[in-house]
Amino acid sequence: MDLKQLTSLVTVAEAGSVTRAAELLHLVQPAVTRHIRSLEEELGVPLFERSRQGMRPTEAGAVMVERARRALAELERGRVEVQPAPGSVSGIVTVGLLDSTCDLLGEALVSCVRGRHPGVDLRVTTAYSGHLQEWLDDGQLDLSLLYNLDSTPSLNAWPLVREQLWAAAPPGAGLSAGRPVPFAEAAAHPLVMPAPGHALRSLIDTAAARAGVRMDIAVQTNSMRMQKRLVLAGHGWTVLPGLGIAEDVARGSLSASPLSDPDVWRAIVLATHRAGRTPPAVEVVARELVRLVREAVAQGRWPSAVPAPAR
């Protein structure tokens, strides 16, 4: 198994055909076909289903494509790290941002890293906390914002911010920042909720149990954007971090109030791998991200957020 085989494997899977993969790799088609066949012979399993529609990975092929893509990415990271530009920090850094923090931090982080550390190849991924933690554990991310996470055997978690959850509803509901809404009042309406398994949903379920109320869940989704769209369409109220709805409230497309009885808070942490050497490029991106978070809280641009107590 060599790099040429792995590169051909990933490129064919992404391109959907040997012909297109050969064009992308600047190789002749028989060479790419030979790489795939020799890899299949070595592994003893077919890696692609071949049809008139193109090449589609088999179940075994999908596993190998995922592993090969990760191996090639790690080798590219190593190449960049050992061939840095003189006097600069270089390397590939993949950072995870919570969906609710993207508008506040995404562009600011990219601009900061490009301006101060041009040798860093920054790659930004966004998702719910559960997905980000899984990708961080799997090595697909170098660092990530997560919430309600303590340090684990594989990850270090550095507390950054505590923020309150809000009830969000259509403008006609008349919710406002100055009038906290009891959880029982919010739960009296049909609710658009994150799907089970997400950390945000676990927080909400715990709050419902503390309030002693049963929620009327109208629909569940794994997209914060979809949660807000469904609320606007009249399918119910929802519960989200204040940061995730600040712009919607400012535009008047949603009304919102902080939850009370009980108050519901989540803790935002910066998580990194516990084992192994932390590359300099990862360290500088982590420092810039922490600085941006602290500035946003200090300047009041992160609604209902307070700095996390030091450990």
Phi and psi in degrees as GROMACS dihedral restraints (atoms count N, CA, C in turn):
[ dihedral_restraints ]
;  ai    aj    ak    al  type     phi  dphi    fc
    3     4     5     6     1  -129.1    20    10
    4     5     6     7     1   176.4    20    10
    6     7     8     9     1   -64.2    20    10
    7     8     9    10     1   -35.7    20    10
    9    10    11    12     1   -63.1    20    10
   10    11    12    13     1   -42.3    20    10
   12    13    14    15     1   -62.8    20    10
   13    14    15    16     1   -46.2    20    10
   15    16    17    18     1   -65.2    20    10
   16    17    18    19     1   -40.3    20    10
   18    19    20    21     1   -64.7    20    10
   19    20    21    22     1   -42.1    20    10
   21    22    23    24     1   -64.7    20    10
   22    23    24    25     1   -40.8    20    10
   24    25    26    27     1   -57.8    20    10
   25    26    27    28     1   -51.1    20    10
   27    28    29    30     1   -65.7    20    10
   28    29    30    31     1   -41.1    20    10
   30    31    32    33     1   -68.5    20    10
   31    32    33    34     1   -41.0    20    10
   33    34    35    36     1   -63.2    20    10
   34    35    36    37     1   -42.2    20    10
   36    37    38    39     1   -62.0    20    10
   37    38    39    40     1   -39.8    20    10
   39    40    41    42     1   -77.2    20    10
   40    41    42    43     1   -35.8    20    10
   42    43    44    45     1   -83.8    20    10
   43    44    45    46     1   -26.7    20    10
   45    46    47    48     1    85.0    20    10
   46    47    48    49     1     0.3    20    10
   48    49    50    51     1  -159.1    20    10
   49    50    51    52     1   152.9    20    10
   51    52    53    54     1   -68.9    20    10
   52    53    54    55     1   -38.3    20    10
   54    55    56    57     1   -60.0    20    10
   55    56    57    58     1   -49.0    20    10
   57    58    59    60     1   -67.2    20    10
   58    59    60    61     1   -38.3    20    10
   60    61    62    63     1   -62.7    20    10
   61    62    63    64     1   -41.0    20    10
   63    64    65    66     1   -61.5    20    10
   64    65    66    67     1   -39.0    20    10
   66    67    68    69     1   -63.7    20    10
   67    68    69    70     1   -43.6    20    10
   69    70    71    72     1   -67.1    20    10
   70    71    72    73     1   -33.8    20    10
   72    73    74    75     1   -90.8    20    10
   73    74    75    76     1    -4.3    20    10
   75    76    77    78     1    59.0    20    10
   76    77    78    79     1    44.2    20    10
   78    79    80    81     1  -123.6    20    10
   79    80    81    82     1   164.4    20    10
   81    82    83    84     1   -80.1    20    10
   82    83    84    85     1   151.9    20    10
   84    85    86    87     1   -58.3    20    10
   85    86    87    88     1   -42.9    20    10
   87    88    89    90     1   -59.2    20    10
   88    89    90    91     1   -29.6    20    10
   90    91    92    93     1   -67.9    20    10
   91    92    93    94     1   -42.5    20    10
   93    94    95    96     1   -66.2    20    10
   94    95    96    97     1   -43.0    20    10
   96    97    98    99     1   -59.1    20    10
   97    98    99   100     1   -41.4    20    10
   99   100   101   102     1   -63.9    20    10
  100   101   102   103     1   -40.4    20    10
  102   103   104   105     1   -60.9    20    10
  103   104   105   106     1   -44.4    20    10
  105   106   107   108     1   -66.7    20    10
  106   107   108   109     1   -45.6    20    10
  108   109   110   111     1   -64.8    20    10
  109   110   111   112     1   -40.7    20    10
  111   112   113   114     1   -66.6    20    10
  112   113   114   115     1   -34.0    20    10
  114   115   116   117     1   -69.3    20    10
  115   116   117   118     1   -40.4    20    10
  117   118   119   120     1   -63.6    20    10
  118   119   120   121     1   -40.1    20    10
  120   121   122   123     1   -65.9    20    10
  121   122   123   124     1   -39.7    20    10
  123   124   125   126     1   -65.2    20    10
  124   125   126   127     1   -39.9    20    10
  126   127   128   129     1   -84.9    20    10
  127   128   129   130     1   -22.6    20    10
  129   130   131   132     1    78.1    20    10
  130   131   132   133     1    18.5    20    10
  132   133   134   135     1  -140.9    20    10
  133   134   135   136     1   149.5    20    10
  135   136   137   138     1   -72.5    20    10
  136   137   138   139     1   138.5    20    10
  138   139   140   141     1  -102.8    20    10
  139   140   141   142     1   -15.7    20    10
  141   142   143   144     1  -137.8    20    10
  142   143   144   145     1   147.9    20    10
  144   145   146   147     1   -94.9    20    10
  145   146   147   148     1   123.1    20    10
  147   148   149   150     1  -101.5    20    10
  148   149   150   151     1   128.4    20    10
  150   151   152   153     1  -148.6    20    10
  151   152   153   154     1   177.4    20    10
  153   154   155   156     1   -65.5    20    10
  154   155   156   157     1   -22.5    20    10
  156   157   158   159     1   -81.4    20    10
  157   158   159   160     1    -9.1    20    10
  159   160   161   162     1   126.6    20    10
  160   161   162   163     1  -159.8    20    10
  162   163   164   165     1  -108.0    20    10
  163   164   165   166     1   124.0    20    10
  165   166   167   168     1  -124.3    20    10
  166   167   168   169     1   128.0    20    10
  168   169   170   171     1   -60.0    20    10
  169   170   171   172     1   138.7    20    10
  171   172   173   174     1   -73.1    20    10
  172   173   174   175     1   179.8    20    10
  174   175   176   177     1   -60.6    20    10
  175   176   177   178     1   -44.1    20    10
  177   178   179   180     1   -65.7    20    10
  178   179   180   181     1   -38.5    20    10
  180   181   182   183     1   -62.4    20    10
  181   182   183   184     1   -40.1    20    10
  183   184   185   186     1   -62.7    20    10
  184   185   186   187     1   -38.3    20    10
  186   187   188   189     1   -63.8    20    10
  187   188   189   190     1   -46.2    20    10
  189   190   191   192     1   -67.3    20    10
  190   191   192   193     1   -36.4    20    10
  192   193   194   195     1   -62.6    20    10
  193   194   195   196     1   -44.4    20    10
  195   196   197   198     1   -61.3    20    10
  196   197   198   199     1   -45.2    20    10
  198   199   200   201     1   -68.8    20    10
  199   200   201   202     1   -40.0    20    10
  201   202   203   204     1   -66.6    20    10
  202   203   204   205     1   -40.3    20    10
  204   205   206   207     1   -61.6    20    10
  205   206   207   208     1   -41.2    20    10
  207   208   209   210     1   -67.3    20    10
  208   209   210   211     1   -41.3    20    10
  210   211   212   213     1   -64.1    20    10
  211   212   213   214     1   -42.1    20    10
  213   214   215   216     1   -65.9    20    10
  214   215   216   217     1   -38.2    20    10
  216   217   218   219     1   -64.3    20    10
  217   218   219   220     1   -41.1    20    10
  219   220   221   222     1   -65.3    20    10
  220   221   222   223     1   -39.3    20    10
  222   223   224   225     1   -65.1    20    10
  223   224   225   226     1   -38.2    20    10
  225   226   227   228     1   -66.2    20    10
  226   227   228   229     1   -38.8    20    10
  228   229   230   231     1   -58.6    20    10
  229   230   231   232     1   -46.4    20    10
  231   232   233   234     1   -61.9    20    10
  232   233   234   235     1   -41.2    20    10
  234   235   236   237     1   -60.9    20    10
  235   236   237   238     1   -44.3    20    10
  237   238   239   240     1   -66.7    20    10
  238   239   240   241     1   -38.4    20    10
  240   241   242   243     1   -67.9    20    10
  241   242   243   244     1   -35.5    20    10
  243   244   245   246     1   -90.2    20    10
  244   245   246   247     1    -4.8    20    10
  246   247   248   249     1  -124.4    20    10
  247   248   249   250     1    55.6    20    10
  249   250   251   252     1   -74.3    20    10
  250   251   252   253     1   156.6    20    10
  252   253   254   255     1   -68.8    20    10
  253   254   255   256     1   143.7    20    10
  255   256   257   258     1   -54.9    20    10
  256   257   258   259     1   129.9    20    10
  258   259   260   261     1    76.4    20    10
  259   260   261   262     1    10.5    20    10
  261   262   263   264     1  -131.0    20    10
  262   263   264   265     1   159.0    20    10
  264   265   266   267     1   -87.8    20    10
  265   266   267   268     1   130.6    20    10
  267   268   269   270     1  -130.2    20    10
  268   269   270   271     1   156.6    20    10
  270   271   272   273     1   146.0    20    10
  271   272   273   274     1   165.3    20    10
  273   274   275   276     1   -92.0    20    10
  274   275   276   277     1   129.8    20    10
  276   277   278   279     1  -129.6    20    10
  277   278   279   280     1   122.2    20    10
  279   280   281   282     1  -107.5    20    10
  280   281   282   283     1   117.4    20    10
  282   283   284   285     1  -115.8    20    10
  283   284   285   286     1   141.3    20    10
  285   286   287   288     1  -103.9    20    10
  286   287   288   289     1   132.2    20    10
  288   289   290   291     1  -119.3    20    10
  289   290   291   292     1   136.8    20    10
  291   292   293   294     1   -61.6    20    10
  292   293   294   295     1   143.5    20    10
  294   295   296   297     1   -50.2    20    10
  295   296   297   298     1   -42.1    20    10
  297   298   299   300     1   -69.9    20    10
  298   299   300   301     1   -16.5    20    10
  300   301   302   303     1   -99.8    20    10
  301   302   303   304     1    -3.2    20    10
  303   304   305   306     1   -62.0    20    10
  304   305   306   307     1   -46.8    20    10
  306   307   308   309     1   -63.9    20    10
  307   308   309   310     1   -36.9    20    10
  309   310   311   312     1   -76.4    20    10
  310   311   312   313     1   -40.1    20    10
  312   313   314   315     1  -111.9    20    10
  313   314   315   316     1   -25.1    20    10
  315   316   317   318     1   -58.4    20    10
  316   317   318   319     1   -61.4    20    10
  318   319   320   321     1   -66.0    20    10
  319   320   321   322     1   -37.4    20    10
  321   322   323   324     1   -62.0    20    10
  322   323   324   325     1   -40.5    20    10
  324   325   326   327     1   -67.6    20    10
  325   326   327   328     1   -44.0    20    10
  327   328   329   330     1   -60.7    20    10
  328   329   330   331     1   -46.9    20    10
  330   331   332   333     1   -62.2    20    10
  331   332   333   334     1   -42.2    20    10
  333   334   335   336     1   -63.5    20    10
  334   335   336   337     1   -48.1    20    10
  336   337   338   339     1   -67.1    20    10
  337   338   339   340     1   -42.2    20    10
  339   340   341   342     1   -64.8    20    10
  340   341   342   343     1   -36.3    20    10
  342   343   344   345     1   -76.9    20    10
  343   344   345   346     1   -39.9    20    10
  345   346   347   348     1   -95.8    20    10
  346   347   348   349     1   -27.2    20    10
  348   349   350   351     1  -135.3    20    10
  349   350   351   352     1    69.0    20    10
  351   352   353   354     1   -63.6    20    10
  352   353   354   355     1   -17.1    20    10
  354   355   356   357     1   -80.0    20    10
  355   356   357   358     1    -7.2    20    10
  357   358   359   360     1   -89.0    20    10
  358   359   360   361     1   126.6    20    10
  360   361   362   363     1   -92.2    20    10
  361   362   363   364     1    96.6    20    10
  363   364   365   366     1   -88.9    20    10
  364   365   366   367     1   133.0    20    10
  366   367   368   369     1  -128.6    20    10
  367   368   369   370     1   123.3    20    10
  369   370   371   372     1  -110.5    20    10
  370   371   372   373     1   129.7    20    10
  372   373   374   375     1  -121.0    20    10
  373   374   375   376     1   138.9    20    10
  375   376   377   378     1  -123.3    20    10
  376   377   378   379     1   145.3    20    10
  378   379   380   381     1  -176.6    20    10
  379   380   381   382     1  -179.6    20    10
  381   382   383   384     1   -71.0    20    10
  382   383   384   385     1   161.4    20    10
  384   385   386   387     1   -58.6    20    10
  385   386   387   388     1   -41.5    20    10
  387   388   389   390     1   -60.7    20    10
  388   389   390   391     1   -43.0    20    10
  390   391   392   393     1   -67.0    20    10
  391   392   393   394     1   -42.8    20    10
  393   394   395   396     1   -62.0    20    10
  394   395   396   397     1   -41.3    20    10
  396   397   398   399     1   -63.8    20    10
  397   398   399   400     1   -40.4    20    10
  399   400   401   402     1   -62.0    20    10
  400   401   402   403     1   -45.0    20    10
  402   403   404   405     1   -68.5    20    10
  403   404   405   406     1   -33.1    20    10
  405   406   407   408     1   -67.3    20    10
  406   407   408   409     1   -44.8    20    10
  408   409   410   411     1   -60.9    20    10
  409   410   411   412     1   -36.3    20    10
  411   412   413   414     1   -78.4    20    10
  412   413   414   415     1    -7.6    20    10
  414   415   416   417     1    88.6    20    10
  415   416   417   418     1     6.4    20    10
  417   418   419   420     1   -79.7    20    10
  418   419   420   421     1   -19.1    20    10
  420   421   422   423     1  -120.2    20    10
  421   422   423   424     1   150.3    20    10
  423   424   425   426     1   -91.9    20    10
  424   425   426   427     1   -34.0    20    10
  426   427   428   429     1  -156.1    20    10
  427   428   429   430     1   159.3    20    10
  429   430   431   432     1  -159.9    20    10
  430   431   432   433     1   148.5    20    10
  432   433   434   435     1   -79.6    20    10
  433   434   435   436     1   132.4    20    10
  435   436   437   438     1  -135.4    20    10
  436   437   438   439     1   173.0    20    10
  438   439   440   441     1  -134.9    20    10
  439   440   441   442     1   152.8    20    10
  441   442   443   444     1    52.2    20    10
  442   443   444   445     1    46.2    20    10
  444   445   446   447     1  -123.6    20    10
  445   446   447   448     1   129.7    20    10
  447   448   449   450     1   -92.3    20    10
  448   449   450   451     1   165.1    20    10
  450   451   452   453     1   -58.4    20    10
  451   452   453   454     1   142.9    20    10
  453   454   455   456     1  -120.1    20    10
  454   455   456   457     1   172.8    20    10
  456   457   458   459     1   -56.8    20    10
  457   458   459   460     1   -25.9    20    10
  459   460   461   462     1  -105.1    20    10
  460   461   462   463     1   -15.2    20    10
  462   463   464   465     1  -130.6    20    10
  463   464   465   466     1   144.2    20    10
  465   466   467   468     1   -96.2    20    10
  466   467   468   469     1   136.3    20    10
  468   469   470   471     1  -123.1    20    10
  469   470   471   472     1   122.3    20    10
  471   472   473   474     1  -110.6    20    10
  472   473   474   475     1   112.8    20    10
  474   475   476   477     1   -61.5    20    10
  475   476   477   478     1   135.6    20    10
  477   478   479   480     1  -119.5    20    10
  478   479   480   481     1   -50.9    20    10
  480   481   482   483     1  -145.1    20    10
  481   482   483   484     1   145.6    20    10
  483   484   485   486     1  -112.7    20    10
  484   485   486   487     1   131.5    20    10
  486   487   488   489     1  -134.3    20    10
  487   488   489   490     1   149.3    20    10
  489   490   491   492     1   -89.2    20    10
  490   491   492   493     1   147.8    20    10
  492   493   494   495     1   -89.2    20    10
  493   494   495   496     1   148.2    20    10
  495   496   497   498     1  -121.4    20    10
  496   497   498   499     1   149.7    20    10
  498   499   500   501     1   -84.7    20    10
  499   500   501   502     1   132.6    20    10
  501   502   503   504     1  -122.5    20    10
  502   503   504   505     1   140.3    20    10
  504   505   506   507     1  -148.9    20    10
  505   506   507   508     1   170.3    20    10
  507   508   509   510     1   -59.6    20    10
  508   509   510   511     1   157.6    20    10
  510   511   512   513     1   -53.7    20    10
  511   512   513   514     1   -34.8    20    10
  513   514   515   516     1   -64.0    20    10
  514   515   516   517     1   -16.3    20    10
  516   517   518   519     1   -70.9    20    10
  517   518   519   520     1   -21.1    20    10
  519   520   521   522     1    72.0    20    10
  520   521   522   523     1    23.0    20    10
  522   523   524   525     1   -69.2    20    10
  523   524   525   526     1   151.1    20    10
  525   526   527   528     1  -149.2    20    10
  526   527   528   529     1   156.2    20    10
  528   529   530   531     1   -62.2    20    10
  529   530   531   532     1   -29.6    20    10
  531   532   533   534     1   -83.8    20    10
  532   533   534   535     1    -4.4    20    10
  534   535   536   537     1  -126.8    20    10
  535   536   537   538     1    92.7    20    10
  537   538   539   540     1   -56.9    20    10
  538   539   540   541     1   144.9    20    10
  540   541   542   543     1  -106.4    20    10
  541   542   543   544     1   126.6    20    10
  543   544   545   546     1   -61.1    20    10
  544   545   546   547     1   143.9    20    10
  546   547   548   549     1   -57.0    20    10
  547   548   549   550     1   -38.7    20    10
  549   550   551   552     1   -62.1    20    10
  550   551   552   553     1   -35.1    20    10
  552   553   554   555     1   -67.4    20    10
  553   554   555   556     1   -42.8    20    10
  555   556   557   558     1   -63.6    20    10
  556   557   558   559     1   -41.2    20    10
  558   559   560   561     1   -71.4    20    10
  559   560   561   562     1   -11.8    20    10
  561   562   563   564     1   -73.9    20    10
  562   563   564   565     1   -12.6    20    10
  564   565   566   567     1  -100.4    20    10
  565   566   567   568     1   155.0    20    10
  567   568   569   570     1   -57.2    20    10
  568   569   570   571     1   141.8    20    10
  570   571   572   573     1  -119.2    20    10
  571   572   573   574     1   138.7    20    10
  573   574   575   576     1   -98.5    20    10
  574   575   576   577     1   114.5    20    10
  576   577   578   579     1  -119.5    20    10
  577   578   579   580     1   153.2    20    10
  579   580   581   582     1   -61.1    20    10
  580   581   582   583     1   151.5    20    10
  582   583   584   585     1   -67.6    20    10
  583   584   585   586     1   151.6    20    10
  585   586   587   588     1   -57.0    20    10
  586   587   588   589     1   147.4    20    10
  588   589   590   591     1   102.5    20    10
  589   590   591   592     1   -20.9    20    10
  591   592   593   594     1   -85.3    20    10
  592   593   594   595     1   145.5    20    10
  594   595   596   597     1   -60.9    20    10
  595   596   597   598     1   -36.1    20    10
  597   598   599   600     1   -63.1    20    10
  598   599   600   601     1   -40.6    20    10
  600   601   602   603     1   -64.3    20    10
  601   602   603   604     1   -38.4    20    10
  603   604   605   606     1   -62.3    20    10
  604   605   606   607     1   -40.1    20    10
  606   607   608   609     1   -61.1    20    10
  607   608   609   610     1   -44.7    20    10
  609   610   611   612     1   -66.7    20    10
  610   611   612   613     1   -42.6    20    10
  612   613   614   615     1   -61.0    20    10
  613   614   615   616     1   -40.5    20    10
  615   616   617   618     1   -64.4    20    10
  616   617   618   619     1   -40.9    20    10
  618   619   620   621     1   -64.2    20    10
  619   620   621   622     1   -39.0    20    10
  621   622   623   624     1   -63.3    20    10
  622   623   624   625     1   -40.3    20    10
  624   625   626   627     1   -65.1    20    10
  625   626   627   628     1   -41.1    20    10
  627   628   629   630     1   -65.7    20    10
  628   629   630   631     1   -35.4    20    10
  630   631   632   633     1   -79.3    20    10
  631   632   633   634     1   -12.5    20    10
  633   634   635   636     1    69.0    20    10
  634   635   636   637     1    34.6    20    10
  636   637   638   639     1  -121.2    20    10
  637   638   639   640     1   156.3    20    10
  639   640   641   642     1  -105.2    20    10
  640   641   642   643     1   127.6    20    10
  642   643   644   645     1   -85.7    20    10
  643   644   645   646     1   140.7    20    10
  645   646   647   648     1   -95.6    20    10
  646   647   648   649     1    92.9    20    10
  648   649   650   651     1   -88.0    20    10
  649   650   651   652     1   113.5    20    10
  651   652   653   654     1   -81.4    20    10
  652   653   654   655     1   -39.6    20    10
  654   655   656   657     1  -157.5    20    10
  655   656   657   658     1   152.5    20    10
  657   658   659   660     1  -127.1    20    10
  658   659   660   661     1   142.1    20    10
  660   661   662   663     1  -147.9    20    10
  661   662   663   664     1   158.5    20    10
  663   664   665   666     1  -103.7    20    10
  664   665   666   667     1    20.4    20    10
  666   667   668   669     1  -127.6    20    10
  667   668   669   670     1   122.7    20    10
  669   670   671   672     1   -63.0    20    10
  670   671   672   673     1   -39.5    20    10
  672   673   674   675     1   -60.3    20    10
  673   674   675   676     1   -41.3    20    10
  675   676   677   678     1   -67.9    20    10
  676   677   678   679     1   -37.6    20    10
  678   679   680   681     1   -54.1    20    10
  679   680   681   682     1   -48.1    20    10
  681   682   683   684     1   -68.5    20    10
  682   683   684   685     1   -38.1    20    10
  684   685   686   687     1   -64.4    20    10
  685   686   687   688     1   -39.1    20    10
  687   688   689   690     1   -69.3    20    10
  688   689   690   691     1   -34.2    20    10
  690   691   692   693     1   -64.8    20    10
  691   692   693   694     1   -45.7    20    10
  693   694   695   696     1   -60.6    20    10
  694   695   696   697     1   -32.1    20    10
  696   697   698   699     1   -80.5    20    10
  697   698   699   700     1    -1.4    20    10
  699   700   701   702     1    91.2    20    10
  700   701   702   703     1    18.1    20    10
  702   703   704   705     1   -85.3    20    10
  703   704   705   706     1    -4.3    20    10
  705   706   707   708     1   144.0    20    10
  706   707   708   709     1  -170.5    20    10
  708   709   710   711     1   -94.5    20    10
  709   710   711   712     1   172.2    20    10
  711   712   713   714     1  -145.5    20    10
  712   713   714   715     1   174.3    20    10
  714   715   716   717     1  -127.0    20    10
  715   716   717   718     1   125.4    20    10
  717   718   719   720     1  -146.5    20    10
  718   719   720   721     1   160.9    20    10
  720   721   722   723     1   -63.6    20    10
  721   722   723   724     1   148.9    20    10
  723   724   725   726     1   -57.1    20    10
  724   725   726   727     1   -36.2    20    10
  726   727   728   729     1   -63.1    20    10
  727   728   729   730     1   -33.9    20    10
  729   730   731   732     1   -72.9    20    10
  730   731   732   733     1   -14.7    20    10
  732   733   734   735     1  -122.6    20    10
  733   734   735   736     1     3.2    20    10
  735   736   737   738     1   -57.1    20    10
  736   737   738   739     1   -47.0    20    10
  738   739   740   741     1   -68.2    20    10
  739   740   741   742     1   -36.5    20    10
  741   742   743   744     1   -64.0    20    10
  742   743   744   745     1   -41.1    20    10
  744   745   746   747     1   -67.0    20    10
  745   746   747   748     1   -41.5    20    10
  747   748   749   750     1   -62.5    20    10
  748   749   750   751     1   -35.2    20    10
  750   751   752   753     1   -78.2    20    10
  751   752   753   754     1   -14.9    20    10
  753   754   755   756     1    84.8    20    10
  754   755   756   757     1    10.8    20    10
  756   757   758   759     1   -84.1    20    10
  757   758   759   760     1   -17.4    20    10
  759   760   761   762     1  -137.5    20    10
  760   761   762   763     1   155.7    20    10
  762   763   764   765     1  -114.3    20    10
  763   764   765   766     1   153.1    20    10
  765   766   767   768     1  -154.1    20    10
  766   767   768   769     1   150.4    20    10
  768   769   770   771     1  -139.6    20    10
  769   770   771   772     1   144.9    20    10
  771   772   773   774     1   -64.7    20    10
  772   773   774   775     1   143.6    20    10
  774   775   776   777     1   -76.0    20    10
  775   776   777   778     1   148.3    20    10
  777   778   779   780     1  -140.6    20    10
  778   779   780   781     1   169.0    20    10
  780   781   782   783     1    49.8    20    10
  781   782   783   784     1    56.8    20    10
  783   784   785   786     1   -96.7    20    10
  784   785   786   787     1   158.5    20    10
  786   787   788   789     1   -64.6    20    10
  787   788   789   790     1   145.9    20    10
  789   790   791   792     1  -124.9    20    10
  790   791   792   793     1   119.6    20    10
  792   793   794   795     1  -121.4    20    10
  793   794   795   796     1   151.0    20    10
  795   796   797   798     1  -126.0    20    10
  796   797   798   799     1   150.2    20    10
  798   799   800   801     1  -105.8    20    10
  799   800   801   802     1   123.2    20    10
  801   802   803   804     1   -91.3    20    10
  802   803   804   805     1   130.2    20    10
  804   805   806   807     1  -125.8    20    10
  805   806   807   808     1   157.8    20    10
  807   808   809   810     1  -101.2    20    10
  808   809   810   811     1   121.4    20    10
  810   811   812   813     1  -110.3    20    10
  811   812   813   814     1   137.8    20    10
  813   814   815   816     1  -136.5    20    10
  814   815   816   817     1   165.3    20    10
  816   817   818   819     1   -67.8    20    10
  817   818   819   820     1   139.7    20    10
  819   820   821   822     1   -82.6    20    10
  820   821   822   823     1   -38.4    20    10
  822   823   824   825     1   -92.2    20    10
  823   824   825   826     1   154.6    20    10
  825   826   827   828     1    83.0    20    10
  826   827   828   829     1   172.6    20    10
  828   829   830   831     1   -78.8    20    10
  829   830   831   832     1   135.1    20    10
  831   832   833   834     1   -88.3    20    10
  832   833   834   835     1   115.9    20    10
  834   835   836   837     1   -61.3    20    10
  835   836   837   838     1   148.1    20    10
  837   838   839   840     1   -55.0    20    10
  838   839   840   841     1   -36.2    20    10
  840   841   842   843     1   -63.8    20    10
  841   842   843   844     1   -38.1    20    10
  843   844   845   846     1   -66.5    20    10
  844   845   846   847     1   -39.5    20    10
  846   847   848   849     1   -62.4    20    10
  847   848   849   850     1   -43.7    20    10
  849   850   851   852     1   -69.9    20    10
  850   851   852   853     1   -36.3    20    10
  852   853   854   855     1   -66.5    20    10
  853   854   855   856     1   -40.3    20    10
  855   856   857   858     1   -60.4    20    10
  856   857   858   859     1   -43.7    20    10
  858   859   860   861     1   -63.3    20    10
  859   860   861   862     1   -42.1    20    10
  861   862   863   864     1   -66.4    20    10
  862   863   864   865     1   -39.1    20    10
  864   865   866   867     1   -65.8    20    10
  865   866   867   868     1   -43.8    20    10
  867   868   869   870     1   -61.1    20    10
  868   869   870   871     1   -42.6    20    10
  870   871   872   873     1   -61.7    20    10
  871   872   873   874     1   -43.5    20    10
  873   874   875   876     1   -64.5    20    10
  874   875   876   877     1   -40.1    20    10
  876   877   878   879     1   -62.8    20    10
  877   878   879   880     1   -47.7    20    10
  879   880   881   882     1   -64.9    20    10
  880   881   882   883     1   -38.1    20    10
  882   883   884   885     1   -64.3    20    10
  883   884   885   886     1   -41.7    20    10
  885   886   887   888     1   -62.6    20    10
  886   887   888   889     1   -40.1    20    10
  888   889   890   891     1   -68.9    20    10
  889   890   891   892     1   -46.5    20    10
  891   892   893   894     1   -63.4    20    10
  892   893   894   895     1   -32.7    20    10
  894   895   896   897     1   -89.7    20    10
  895   896   897   898     1     2.5    20    10
  897   898   899   900     1    75.7    20    10
  898   899   900   901     1    18.9    20    10
  900   901   902   903     1   -91.4    20    10
  901   902   903   904     1     0.4    20    10
  903   904   905   906     1  -117.6    20    10
  904   905   906   907     1    98.8    20    10
  906   907   908   909     1   -55.8    20    10
  907   908   909   910     1   137.3    20    10
  909   910   911   912     1    49.5    20    10
  910   911   912   913     1    36.3    20    10
  912   913   914   915     1  -112.1    20    10
  913   914   915   916     1   146.1    20    10
  915   916   917   918     1  -133.6    20    10
  916   917   918   919     1   151.4    20    10
  918   919   920   921     1   -59.5    20    10
  919   920   921   922     1   142.1    20    10
  921   922   923   924     1   -72.1    20    10
  922   923   924   925     1   141.8    20    10
  924   925   926   927     1   -62.4    20    10
  925   926   927   928     1   143.0    20    10
  927   928   929   930     1   -66.8    20    10
  928   929   930   931     1   145.8    20    10
